[in-house]
Amino acid sequence: MGDRRMAEIKTEDGSLYIYTHWHGSRLFELAKAAVQVAKPRLGDEPYWVRIVVDQITKDGRDQETGWGLLLKPIAEDSYNNDKPSVIIDAATGTVTEALED
């Protein structure tokens, strides 16, 4: 089973995707909290993205499974028909849910 979800971090040069197998129901809240921690580096995209990824995945840091990073959205998202359901914008520092009706 699992609780699968993807977040898309949109940057000036493309997107980075974060996949979770077990924390999908928490991903939106984790992303919002991560963006707040990264707020002082908004505008410095490489540092800002690293902080956001680090904060979102920190509980799984020493685990072999549970989180993944992708350059294409090819993982499962049980919340949005396998498309990223959490969108993180590096230009504005905002987080939105993109759920299909």
Secondary structure, 3 states (H helix, E strand, C coil): CCCCEEEEEEECCEEEEEEECCCHHHHHHHHHHHHHHHHHHCCCHHHHHHHHHHHHHHHHCCCCCCEEEECCCCCCCCCCCCCCCEEEECCCCEEEECCCC
